[in-house]
Amino acid sequence: MAQKEQVLKSIQDDSIVAVLRGTEEEVVKVARAAFLGGIKNIEVTLTVPNAFQVLQRIKEELGSSNVNVGMGTVLDSTSAVNAIHAGADFIVSPHLDEDIILACHKYKTLIMPGTMTLTEMVKALSAGCDIVKLFPASLTGSKYIKDVKGPIPQINIMPTGGVDENNIDEWIQAGAFAVGIGSNLKKAGGPEFDTNKITEYAKLLVEKVSEAKYLVSGS
């Protein structure tokens, strides 16, 4: 399990988290393809069959390459602790749950709770969360981040749900700390599940994020 500060910095630097669902083999293949495309933060969701073993399998294959592998769709503190014991570098939940947050803090593991409203985001911030997940981001649009960061400029937001190659730059320019990319990665492989196409799609996302960051920094 990587140090919390290292994981946080990796997510900030790379700004993309691949959110993976599907069968065990599909998830492993997409993780591998996403890594080859430059994505270094992988989230295995608990909806994946044998999710803990899949997480360990990906870590064994890619962990030495500075890849962080976390567990997502974590609904309770027991699942969070089990994921951490399995080697999860970070935990993501679709909702705001104080028990999950406290469990992750106990193990000094990065927790990204799902939030939507300003009240939920402030609660997460007050509970010591370094990043909040905006979910489902498709309901808000990128302007929502600017609206939130007006009164709360210090909050780090990761939109997930509906982020793709057509709007990823908008989210970054709006102030997103990182973005979660889910089903669009898998879909990029097409009906034939071509992992080379997934790798190329990942490269495109990484390039668009880099360009967006360049525009934001002005240098």
PyRosetta script that sets phi, psi and omega in degrees:
from pyrosetta import init, pose_from_sequence

init()
pose = pose_from_sequence("MAQKEQVLKSIQDDSIVAVLRGTEEEVVKVARAAFLGGIKNIEVTLTVPNAFQVLQRIKEELGSSNVNVGMGTVLDSTSAVNAIHAGADFIVSPHLDEDIILACHKYKTLIMPGTMTLTEMVKALSAGCDIVKLFPASLTGSKYIKDVKGPIPQINIMPTGGVDENNIDEWIQAGAFAVGIGSNLKKAGGPEFDTNKITEYAKLLVEKVSEAKYLVSGS")
pose.set_psi(1, 124.6)
pose.set_omega(1, -178.5)
pose.set_phi(2, -72.4)
pose.set_psi(2, 156.4)
pose.set_omega(2, 176.9)
pose.set_phi(3, -65.5)
pose.set_psi(3, 141.8)
pose.set_omega(3, -176.8)
pose.set_phi(4, -54.1)
pose.set_psi(4, -44.8)
pose.set_omega(4, -177.7)
pose.set_phi(5, -64.0)
pose.set_psi(5, -36.6)
pose.set_omega(5, 179.1)
pose.set_phi(6, -67.2)
pose.set_psi(6, -40.5)
pose.set_omega(6, 179.3)
pose.set_phi(7, -65.4)
pose.set_psi(7, -44.5)
pose.set_omega(7, 179.3)
pose.set_phi(8, -59.2)
pose.set_psi(8, -44.4)
pose.set_omega(8, -179.9)
pose.set_phi(9, -66.3)
pose.set_psi(9, -38.9)
pose.set_omega(9, 179.2)
pose.set_phi(10, -62.5)
pose.set_psi(10, -44.0)
pose.set_omega(10, 179.4)
pose.set_phi(11, -66.0)
pose.set_psi(11, -38.8)
pose.set_omega(11, 178.2)
pose.set_phi(12, -66.1)
pose.set_psi(12, -42.9)
pose.set_omega(12, -177.0)
pose.set_phi(13, -70.0)
pose.set_psi(13, -42.8)
pose.set_omega(13, -175.7)
pose.set_phi(14, -89.3)
pose.set_psi(14, -32.0)
pose.set_omega(14, 172.7)
pose.set_phi(15, 64.5)
pose.set_psi(15, 15.8)
pose.set_omega(15, 176.1)
pose.set_phi(16, -134.9)
pose.set_psi(16, 131.2)
pose.set_omega(16, 172.2)
pose.set_phi(17, -119.8)
pose.set_psi(17, 122.2)
pose.set_omega(17, 178.2)
pose.set_phi(18, -83.0)
pose.set_psi(18, 117.7)
pose.set_omega(18, -178.3)
pose.set_phi(19, -99.6)
pose.set_psi(19, 111.9)
pose.set_omega(19, -168.5)
pose.set_phi(20, -110.6)
pose.set_psi(20, 128.5)
pose.set_omega(20, 174.3)
pose.set_phi(21, -128.6)
pose.set_psi(21, 165.8)
pose.set_omega(21, 178.7)
pose.set_phi(22, 127.7)
pose.set_psi(22, -161.6)
pose.set_omega(22, 177.0)
pose.set_phi(23, -76.4)
pose.set_psi(23, 168.1)
pose.set_omega(23, -179.7)
pose.set_phi(24, -57.2)
pose.set_psi(24, -47.7)
pose.set_omega(24, -177.3)
pose.set_phi(25, -68.5)
pose.set_psi(25, -38.2)
pose.set_omega(25, 178.6)
pose.set_phi(26, -61.4)
pose.set_psi(26, -45.3)
pose.set_omega(26, -177.7)
pose.set_phi(27, -64.6)
pose.set_psi(27, -42.5)
pose.set_omega(27, 178.8)
pose.set_phi(28, -62.9)
pose.set_psi(28, -42.8)
pose.set_omega(28, -179.6)
pose.set_phi(29, -67.1)
pose.set_psi(29, -41.2)
pose.set_omega(29, 179.5)
pose.set_phi(30, -67.6)
pose.set_psi(30, -39.1)
pose.set_omega(30, 178.0)
pose.set_phi(31, -59.8)
pose.set_psi(31, -44.8)
pose.set_omega(31, 179.8)
pose.set_phi(32, -63.7)
pose.set_psi(32, -44.5)
pose.set_omega(32, -179.0)
pose.set_phi(33, -67.0)
pose.set_psi(33, -40.1)
pose.set_omega(33, 179.2)
pose.set_phi(34, -63.8)
pose.set_psi(34, -40.8)
pose.set_omega(34, 177.6)
pose.set_phi(35, -61.6)
pose.set_psi(35, -44.8)
pose.set_omega(35, 179.3)
pose.set_phi(36, -62.6)
pose.set_psi(36, -24.7)
pose.set_omega(36, 177.4)
pose.set_phi(37, -87.0)
pose.set_psi(37, -2.5)
pose.set_omega(37, 174.8)
pose.set_phi(38, 107.8)
pose.set_psi(38, 4.3)
pose.set_omega(38, 178.8)
pose.set_phi(39, -90.0)
pose.set_psi(39, 124.4)
pose.set_omega(39, -172.2)
pose.set_phi(40, -114.1)
pose.set_psi(40, 7.8)
pose.set_omega(40, 177.6)
pose.set_phi(41, -128.6)
pose.set_psi(41, 116.1)
pose.set_omega(41, -172.3)
pose.set_phi(42, -117.0)
pose.set_psi(42, 130.3)
pose.set_omega(42, 175.8)
pose.set_phi(43, -113.4)
pose.set_psi(43, 117.2)
pose.set_omega(43, 174.8)
pose.set_phi(44, -94.3)
pose.set_psi(44, 124.3)
pose.set_omega(44, -177.9)
pose.set_phi(45, -85.8)
pose.set_psi(45, 152.3)
pose.set_omega(45, -179.4)
pose.set_phi(46, -69.9)
pose.set_psi(46, -8.1)
pose.set_omega(46, 175.5)
pose.set_phi(47, -77.3)
pose.set_psi(47, -11.3)
pose.set_omega(47, 178.0)
pose.set_phi(48, -75.0)
pose.set_psi(48, 131.4)
pose.set_omega(48, 176.3)
pose.set_phi(49, -56.2)
pose.set_psi(49, 135.9)
pose.set_omega(49, -179.7)
pose.set_phi(50, 56.0)
pose.set_psi(50, 44.0)
pose.set_omega(50, -172.5)
pose.set_phi(51, -56.1)
pose.set_psi(51, -41.1)
pose.set_omega(51, -178.0)
pose.set_phi(52, -65.6)
pose.set_psi(52, -40.5)
pose.set_omega(52, 178.1)
pose.set_phi(53, -68.4)
pose.set_psi(53, -35.8)
pose.set_omega(53, 177.8)
pose.set_phi(54, -64.4)
pose.set_psi(54, -43.6)
pose.set_omega(54, 177.6)
pose.set_phi(55, -57.5)
pose.set_psi(55, -47.2)
pose.set_omega(55, -179.2)
pose.set_phi(56, -64.4)
pose.set_psi(56, -37.5)
pose.set_omega(56, -179.5)
pose.set_phi(57, -64.2)
pose.set_psi(57, -43.2)
pose.set_omega(57, 179.6)
pose.set_phi(58, -68.2)
pose.set_psi(58, -39.2)
pose.set_omega(58, 178.6)
pose.set_phi(59, -63.5)
pose.set_psi(59, -39.9)
pose.set_omega(59, 179.7)
pose.set_phi(60, -63.6)
pose.set_psi(60, -35.5)
pose.set_omega(60, -177.1)
pose.set_phi(61, -82.7)
pose.set_psi(61, -39.5)
pose.set_omega(61, -171.5)
pose.set_phi(62, -114.6)
pose.set_psi(62, -10.1)
pose.set_omega(62, -173.9)
pose.set_phi(63, -58.5)
pose.set_psi(63, -33.1)
pose.set_omega(63, -179.3)
pose.set_phi(64, -73.9)
pose.set_psi(64, -6.8)
pose.set_omega(64, -178.9)
pose.set_phi(65, -101.1)
pose.set_psi(65, 27.2)
pose.set_omega(65, 179.9)
pose.set_phi(66, 60.3)
pose.set_psi(66, 34.5)
pose.set_omega(66, 176.1)
pose.set_phi(67, -97.5)
pose.set_psi(67, 132.5)
pose.set_omega(67, 175.6)
pose.set_phi(68, -98.0)
pose.set_psi(68, 132.3)
pose.set_omega(68, 179.6)
pose.set_phi(69, -120.9)
pose.set_psi(69, 118.3)
pose.set_omega(69, -178.2)
pose.set_phi(70, -115.7)
pose.set_psi(70, 175.2)
pose.set_omega(70, 178.8)
pose.set_phi(71, -112.7)
pose.set_psi(71, 130.8)
pose.set_omega(71, -180.0)
pose.set_phi(72, -116.7)
pose.set_psi(72, 176.8)
pose.set_omega(72, -176.4)
pose.set_phi(73, 54.6)
pose.set_psi(73, 39.7)
pose.set_omega(73, 178.5)
pose.set_phi(74, -84.6)
pose.set_psi(74, 118.7)
pose.set_omega(74, -171.9)
pose.set_phi(75, -101.8)
pose.set_psi(75, -12.1)
pose.set_omega(75, -178.2)
pose.set_phi(76, -152.5)
pose.set_psi(76, 166.2)
pose.set_omega(76, -174.7)
pose.set_phi(77, -68.5)
pose.set_psi(77, -32.9)
pose.set_omega(77, 178.7)
pose.set_phi(78, -62.1)
pose.set_psi(78, -44.1)
pose.set_omega(78, 177.8)
pose.set_phi(79, -63.6)
pose.set_psi(79, -37.9)
pose.set_omega(79, 179.3)
pose.set_phi(80, -62.4)
pose.set_psi(80, -46.7)
pose.set_omega(80, -179.7)
pose.set_phi(81, -64.9)
pose.set_psi(81, -42.6)
pose.set_omega(81, 178.2)
pose.set_phi(82, -60.9)
pose.set_psi(82, -39.1)
pose.set_omega(82, 178.8)
pose.set_phi(83, -66.4)
pose.set_psi(83, -40.5)
pose.set_omega(83, 178.8)
pose.set_phi(84, -64.1)
pose.set_psi(84, -42.5)
pose.set_omega(84, 177.4)
pose.set_phi(85, -64.4)
pose.set_psi(85, -28.3)
pose.set_omega(85, 178.4)
pose.set_phi(86, -78.0)
pose.set_psi(86, -9.5)
pose.set_omega(86, 176.4)
pose.set_phi(87, 112.1)
pose.set_psi(87, 9.8)
pose.set_omega(87, -178.9)
pose.set_phi(88, -59.3)
pose.set_psi(88, 131.9)
pose.set_omega(88, 179.3)
pose.set_phi(89, -84.3)
pose.set_psi(89, -19.2)
pose.set_omega(89, 175.7)
pose.set_phi(90, -157.4)
pose.set_psi(90, 162.7)
pose.set_omega(90, -179.1)
pose.set_phi(91, -124.4)
pose.set_psi(91, 137.8)
pose.set_omega(91, 177.4)
pose.set_phi(92, -128.3)
pose.set_psi(92, 132.9)
pose.set_omega(92, 176.7)
pose.set_phi(93, -120.7)
pose.set_psi(93, 151.6)
pose.set_omega(93, 179.7)
pose.set_phi(94, -80.6)
pose.set_psi(94, -3.8)
pose.set_omega(94, -175.1)
pose.set_phi(95, -142.4)
pose.set_psi(95, 175.0)
pose.set_omega(95, 179.4)
pose.set_phi(96, -98.0)
pose.set_psi(96, 114.7)
pose.set_omega(96, -177.2)
pose.set_phi(97, -135.0)
pose.set_psi(97, 116.7)
pose.set_omega(97, -175.3)
pose.set_phi(98, -63.2)
pose.set_psi(98, -37.0)
pose.set_omega(98, -178.7)
pose.set_phi(99, -65.0)
pose.set_psi(99, -38.8)
pose.set_omega(99, 177.2)
pose.set_phi(100, -64.1)
pose.set_psi(100, -44.6)
pose.set_omega(100, -179.5)
pose.set_phi(101, -60.4)
pose.set_psi(101, -46.2)
pose.set_omega(101, -178.9)
pose.set_phi(102, -63.9)
pose.set_psi(102, -39.3)
pose.set_omega(102, 179.2)
pose.set_phi(103, -63.3)
pose.set_psi(103, -43.1)
pose.set_omega(103, 179.9)
pose.set_phi(104, -66.9)
pose.set_psi(104, -39.8)
pose.set_omega(104, 177.5)
pose.set_phi(105, -62.2)
pose.set_psi(105, -38.6)
pose.set_omega(105, -179.4)
pose.set_phi(106, -59.2)
pose.set_psi(106, -37.5)
pose.set_omega(106, -179.1)
pose.set_phi(107, -97.3)
pose.set_psi(107, 9.2)
pose.set_omega(107, 178.7)
pose.set_phi(108, 53.6)
pose.set_psi(108, 45.9)
pose.set_omega(108, -178.8)
pose.set_phi(109, -114.2)
pose.set_psi(109, 136.7)
pose.set_omega(109, -179.8)
pose.set_phi(110, -62.1)
pose.set_psi(110, 129.7)
pose.set_omega(110, 178.5)
pose.set_phi(111, -121.9)
pose.set_psi(111, 130.1)
pose.set_omega(111, 177.9)
pose.set_phi(112, -119.3)
pose.set_psi(112, 95.3)
pose.set_omega(112, -178.3)
pose.set_phi(113, -80.2)
pose.set_psi(113, 149.7)
pose.set_omega(113, 177.0)
pose.set_phi(114, -77.4)
pose.set_psi(114, 132.1)
pose.set_omega(114, 179.4)
pose.set_phi(115, -138.8)
pose.set_psi(115, 162.1)
pose.set_omega(115, 175.3)
pose.set_phi(116, -135.2)
pose.set_psi(116, -48.1)
pose.set_omega(116, -175.4)
pose.set_phi(117, -89.0)
pose.set_psi(117, 162.8)
pose.set_omega(117, 177.2)
pose.set_phi(118, -62.3)
pose.set_psi(118, -37.9)
pose.set_omega(118, 179.1)
pose.set_phi(119, -60.8)
pose.set_psi(119, -44.8)
pose.set_omega(119, 178.9)
pose.set_phi(120, -64.0)
pose.set_psi(120, -40.0)
pose.set_omega(120, -179.7)
pose.set_phi(121, -64.9)
pose.set_psi(121, -41.7)
pose.set_omega(121, 179.3)
pose.set_phi(122, -66.3)
pose.set_psi(122, -39.4)
pose.set_omega(122, 177.4)
pose.set_phi(123, -61.5)
pose.set_psi(123, -42.7)
pose.set_omega(123, 179.3)
pose.set_phi(124, -64.9)
pose.set_psi(124, -41.8)
pose.set_omega(124, 178.6)
pose.set_phi(125, -62.7)
pose.set_psi(125, -44.7)
pose.set_omega(125, 179.7)
pose.set_phi(126, -64.6)
pose.set_psi(126, -28.6)
pose.set_omega(126, 179.8)
pose.set_phi(127, -82.6)
pose.set_psi(127, 0.8)
pose.set_omega(127, 175.4)
pose.set_phi(128, 91.7)
pose.set_psi(128, 18.7)
pose.set_omega(128, 178.7)
pose.set_phi(129, -78.3)
pose.set_psi(129, 130.7)
pose.set_omega(129, -178.5)
pose.set_phi(130, -79.8)
pose.set_psi(130, -27.6)
pose.set_omega(130, 178.9)
pose.set_phi(131, -137.9)
pose.set_psi(131, 139.8)
pose.set_omega(131, 170.9)
pose.set_phi(132, -113.8)
pose.set_psi(132, 142.1)
pose.set_omega(132, 176.5)
pose.set_phi(133, -90.3)
pose.set_psi(133, 127.7)
pose.set_omega(133, 173.5)
pose.set_phi(134, -90.5)
pose.set_psi(134, 113.0)
pose.set_omega(134, -174.2)
pose.set_phi(135, -146.5)
pose.set_psi(135, 135.6)
pose.set_omega(135, -8.7)
pose.set_phi(136, -82.0)
pose.set_psi(136, 127.0)
pose.set_omega(136, -175.4)
pose.set_phi(137, -64.2)
pose.set_psi(137, -22.6)
pose.set_omega(137, -178.8)
pose.set_phi(138, -63.5)
pose.set_psi(138, -18.9)
pose.set_omega(138, -179.3)
pose.set_phi(139, -84.5)
pose.set_psi(139, -12.9)
pose.set_omega(139, -173.3)
pose.set_phi(140, -111.2)
pose.set_psi(140, -42.6)
pose.set_omega(140, -172.2)
pose.set_phi(141, 85.0)
pose.set_psi(141, 158.9)
pose.set_omega(141, -173.5)
pose.set_phi(142, -64.7)
pose.set_psi(142, -27.4)
pose.set_omega(142, -179.2)
pose.set_phi(143, -60.4)
pose.set_psi(143, -25.5)
pose.set_omega(143, -178.7)
pose.set_phi(144, -59.8)
pose.set_psi(144, -35.8)
pose.set_omega(144, -179.8)
pose.set_phi(145, -64.7)
pose.set_psi(145, -43.2)
pose.set_omega(145, 177.7)
pose.set_phi(146, -61.4)
pose.set_psi(146, -39.7)
pose.set_omega(146, 179.7)
pose.set_phi(147, -63.5)
pose.set_psi(147, -42.2)
pose.set_omega(147, -179.5)
pose.set_phi(148, -69.8)
pose.set_psi(148, -42.6)
pose.set_omega(148, -176.3)
pose.set_phi(149, -75.0)
pose.set_psi(149, -6.2)
pose.set_omega(149, 172.0)
pose.set_phi(150, -61.8)
pose.set_psi(150, -61.1)
pose.set_omega(150, 178.6)
pose.set_phi(151, -80.4)
pose.set_psi(151, -20.6)
pose.set_omega(151, -178.1)
pose.set_phi(152, -129.8)
pose.set_psi(152, 70.8)
pose.set_omega(152, -175.2)
pose.set_phi(153, -66.0)
pose.set_psi(153, -20.1)
pose.set_omega(153, -175.6)
pose.set_phi(154, -83.6)
pose.set_psi(154, -6.0)
pose.set_omega(154, -175.6)
pose.set_phi(155, -81.8)
pose.set_psi(155, 140.2)
pose.set_omega(155, 178.7)
pose.set_phi(156, -103.3)
pose.set_psi(156, 119.9)
pose.set_omega(156, -173.2)
pose.set_phi(157, -116.9)
pose.set_psi(157, 133.3)
pose.set_omega(157, 175.9)
pose.set_phi(158, -118.1)
pose.set_psi(158, 100.0)
pose.set_omega(158, 176.8)
pose.set_phi(159, -68.7)
pose.set_psi(159, 138.1)
pose.set_omega(159, 178.7)
pose.set_phi(160, -141.8)
pose.set_psi(160, 135.9)
pose.set_omega(160, -178.1)
pose.set_phi(161, 104.0)
pose.set_psi(161, 103.5)
pose.set_omega(161, -180.0)
pose.set_phi(162, 91.5)
pose.set_psi(162, 2.5)
pose.set_omega(162, 177.7)
pose.set_phi(163, -84.2)
pose.set_psi(163, 130.7)
pose.set_omega(163, 179.2)
pose.set_phi(164, -147.6)
pose.set_psi(164, -171.7)
pose.set_omega(164, -176.9)
pose.set_phi(165, -65.5)
pose.set_psi(165, -19.3)
pose.set_omega(165, -177.3)
pose.set_phi(166, -85.6)
pose.set_psi(166, -19.2)
pose.set_omega(166, -177.8)
pose.set_phi(167, -130.8)
pose.set_psi(167, 0.3)
pose.set_omega(167, -176.3)
pose.set_phi(168, -60.0)
pose.set_psi(168, -36.4)
pose.set_omega(168, 178.8)
pose.set_phi(169, -68.0)
pose.set_psi(169, -33.7)
pose.set_omega(169, 178.1)
pose.set_phi(170, -63.6)
pose.set_psi(170, -41.4)
pose.set_omega(170, -180.0)
pose.set_phi(171, -64.7)
pose.set_psi(171, -43.4)
pose.set_omega(171, -179.2)
pose.set_phi(172, -65.6)
pose.set_psi(172, -44.7)
pose.set_omega(172, -179.4)
pose.set_phi(173, -67.5)
pose.set_psi(173, -25.2)
pose.set_omega(173, 178.4)
pose.set_phi(174, -77.5)
pose.set_psi(174, -11.2)
pose.set_omega(174, 176.9)
pose.set_phi(175, 114.9)
pose.set_psi(175, 11.3)
pose.set_omega(175, 178.2)
pose.set_phi(176, -62.8)
pose.set_psi(176, 135.8)
pose.set_omega(176, 177.7)
pose.set_phi(177, -69.5)
pose.set_psi(177, -38.1)
pose.set_omega(177, 177.6)
pose.set_phi(178, -162.5)
pose.set_psi(178, 173.5)
pose.set_omega(178, 176.3)
pose.set_phi(179, -131.5)
pose.set_psi(179, 148.1)
pose.set_omega(179, 174.5)
pose.set_phi(180, -100.3)
pose.set_psi(180, 126.8)
pose.set_omega(180, 179.0)
pose.set_phi(181, -110.7)
pose.set_psi(181, 117.4)
pose.set_omega(181, -175.6)
pose.set_phi(182, -105.6)
pose.set_psi(182, -106.8)
pose.set_omega(182, -170.8)
pose.set_phi(183, -62.4)
pose.set_psi(183, -24.9)
pose.set_omega(183, -177.6)
pose.set_phi(184, -64.1)
pose.set_psi(184, -28.6)
pose.set_omega(184, 176.4)
pose.set_phi(185, -64.5)
pose.set_psi(185, -49.1)
pose.set_omega(185, -179.7)
pose.set_phi(186, -64.8)
pose.set_psi(186, -40.8)
pose.set_omega(186, -179.3)
pose.set_phi(187, -63.3)
pose.set_psi(187, -28.5)
pose.set_omega(187, -178.6)
pose.set_phi(188, -60.4)
pose.set_psi(188, -22.8)
pose.set_omega(188, 179.9)
pose.set_phi(189, -75.8)
pose.set_psi(189, -11.8)
pose.set_omega(189, 179.0)
pose.set_phi(190, 72.6)
pose.set_psi(190, -179.9)
pose.set_omega(190, -178.9)
pose.set_phi(191, -61.4)
pose.set_psi(191, -25.8)
pose.set_omega(191, -179.7)
pose.set_phi(192, -86.8)
pose.set_psi(192, -1.1)
pose.set_omega(192, 179.8)
pose.set_phi(193, 52.4)
pose.set_psi(193, 56.8)
pose.set_omega(193, -178.8)
pose.set_phi(194, -81.3)
pose.set_psi(194, 108.2)
pose.set_omega(194, -177.4)
pose.set_phi(195, -68.1)
pose.set_psi(195, -24.8)
pose.set_omega(195, 175.9)
pose.set_phi(196, -64.1)
pose.set_psi(196, -37.6)
pose.set_omega(196, 177.3)
pose.set_phi(197, -67.7)
pose.set_psi(197, -35.4)
pose.set_omega(197, 177.1)
pose.set_phi(198, -65.3)
pose.set_psi(198, -41.1)
pose.set_omega(198, 177.3)
pose.set_phi(199, -62.1)
pose.set_psi(199, -43.8)
pose.set_omega(199, 179.3)
pose.set_phi(200, -64.6)
pose.set_psi(200, -37.0)
pose.set_omega(200, 178.0)
pose.set_phi(201, -66.0)
pose.set_psi(201, -41.5)
pose.set_omega(201, 177.7)
pose.set_phi(202, -61.7)
pose.set_psi(202, -41.6)
pose.set_omega(202, 178.0)
pose.set_phi(203, -61.1)
pose.set_psi(203, -40.2)
pose.set_omega(203, 178.8)
pose.set_phi(204, -62.7)
pose.set_psi(204, -43.7)
pose.set_omega(204, 179.4)
pose.set_phi(205, -62.5)
pose.set_psi(205, -45.3)
pose.set_omega(205, 179.9)
pose.set_phi(206, -61.2)
pose.set_psi(206, -42.2)
pose.set_omega(206, 179.3)
pose.set_phi(207, -63.7)
pose.set_psi(207, -43.1)
pose.set_omega(207, -179.6)
pose.set_phi(208, -65.7)
pose.set_psi(208, -37.4)
pose.set_omega(208, 177.0)
pose.set_phi(209, -65.3)
pose.set_psi(209, -43.5)
pose.set_omega(209, 179.7)
pose.set_phi(210, -60.8)
pose.set_psi(210, -43.7)
pose.set_omega(210, 179.7)
pose.set_phi(211, -65.7)
pose.set_psi(211, -40.1)
pose.set_omega(211, 179.7)
pose.set_phi(212, -65.1)
pose.set_psi(212, -41.0)
pose.set_omega(212, 178.3)
pose.set_phi(213, -64.9)
pose.set_psi(213, -36.9)
pose.set_omega(213, 178.5)
pose.set_phi(214, -62.0)
pose.set_psi(214, -43.1)
pose.set_omega(214, -179.6)
pose.set_phi(215, -66.7)
pose.set_psi(215, -38.9)
pose.set_omega(215, 179.2)
pose.set_phi(216, -65.3)
pose.set_psi(216, -43.0)
pose.set_omega(216, -177.9)
pose.set_phi(217, -75.2)
pose.set_psi(217, -24.8)
pose.set_omega(217, -179.8)
pose.set_phi(218, 75.0)
pose.set_psi(218, 18.9)
pose.set_omega(218, 179.2)
pose.set_phi(219, -146.7)
pose.dump_pdb("model.pdb")
